[in-house]
Amino acid sequence: MTATIHIADVIKHYNKVEAVRGVSFDLAAGEMVALIGHNGAGKTTLMKMMLGLIRPTRGTIAVLGENPAAGEFSSRRQLGYLPENVAFDAALSGRETQTFYARLKREPVQEALALLDIVGLGDAAKRRVNTYSKGMRQRLGLAQALIGRPRVLLLDEPTTGLDPELRQTFYDVIQKLAAEGTTVLLSSHALTELEERAGRVIIMNRGLKVADGTLEELRRLARLPTRIRVKVANLPPAGRPAWLPATASYRRINGHIVEIDAAPNEKIELLRSATADGTAVQDLELIPPNLDELYAHFLRHAERPQ
Ligand SMILES: Nc1ncnc2c1ncn2[C@@H]1O[C@H](COP(=O)(O)OP(=O)(O)OP(=O)(O)O)[C@@H](O)[C@H]1O
């Protein structure tokens, strides 16, 4: 794998604040990676170092094979960035803003203007940015970040302020780019929407990387219980169902459903005993741990005294 982004043992101090404490990871072409963590975890700092806006205190950063903090960072043109708080000249229209950035990046203006349609701002292109809603400004920010078909796209909390439909459009656009080979790194607090979309998740806590992997890998590592919901006919109104092992933790959801927490190695045995003794199982649902639960698990783990 040739890494488009290479981060090795990176440390960043702002005076006494240790914002990033020895982080390493590589990102490849076509990967869509979510960077998650509480406020102050170091996500924005990492992105700013990838952009060359600030330098690491120690460690190595390479973006498309170059050091972004070096004087001649020719790969910058292949880098798209959507900052957490987009700010545009309110007196310009969307069209003028996009033209301005295209010229700045020395990219064809017509292609940059076509991006306004892609992010759904075609009809509002001639309106001044100060008449735009927050979601519209966010989409203008994305259109700006997409100028020149970047090979690396860094998005800092890109979906804040977007309604569900716009979020979908937003992810459609960046997923298409990733499919064409762009590396997409996006920081977010919206874990539920990332769950189905990010191929890989990096969890940060107080400047440290505490987990890194696909959802399946994180589930394997965390070994959190899977919830098994069994719908049974004739469930006795109270008491523990006879087929349930004495040690299993469970709850009743309503008159018919028992929800059991099953450790990864107990799943099959539990299903066997639920169906073995003639209990009329009417339905079955397996609910693996979601990203919220995994995130909470890895943070707990990181905070545990060593
Ligand atoms: N310019 C700065 N000077 C001093 N401290 C800073 C500076 N920028 C960030 N920090 C500190 O570095 C730590 C990491 O901040 P960073 O902005 O990278 O976090 P984040 O994960 O992006 O948070 P958020 O989710 O709130 O955007 C925080 O403790 C923050 O207060």
The ligand as a Gaussian input file, in Angstrom:
#p B3LYP/6-31G(d) Opt

LIG

0 1
 N       -3.484000      27.482000      19.022000
 C       -3.571000      26.805000      20.157000
 N       -2.951000      27.220000      21.277000
 C       -3.030000      26.532000      22.441000
 N       -3.726000      25.396000      22.595000
 C       -4.371000      24.921000      21.515000
 C       -4.343000      25.591000      20.244000
 N       -5.097000      24.876000      19.364000
 C       -5.560000      23.818000      20.049000
 N       -5.142000      23.843000      21.338000
 C       -5.427000      22.818000      22.370000
 O       -4.989000      21.583000      21.865000
 C       -5.895000      20.534000      22.240000
 C       -6.392000      19.854000      20.962000
 O       -7.238000      20.749000      20.242000
 P       -7.901000      20.388000      18.837000
 O       -8.540000      21.641000      18.337000
 O       -6.901000      19.724000      17.996000
 O       -9.010000      19.341000      19.280000
 P      -10.232000      18.724000      18.454000
 O      -10.185000      17.253000      18.685000
 O      -10.210000      19.203000      17.068000
 O      -11.484000      19.332000      19.231000
 P      -12.972000      19.782000      18.672000
 O      -13.764000      18.529000      18.530000
 O      -13.466000      20.645000      19.795000
 O      -12.773000      20.538000      17.402000
 C       -6.968000      21.215000      23.063000
 O       -6.619000      21.065000      24.430000
 C       -6.905000      22.661000      22.638000
 O       -7.327000      23.508000      23.684000

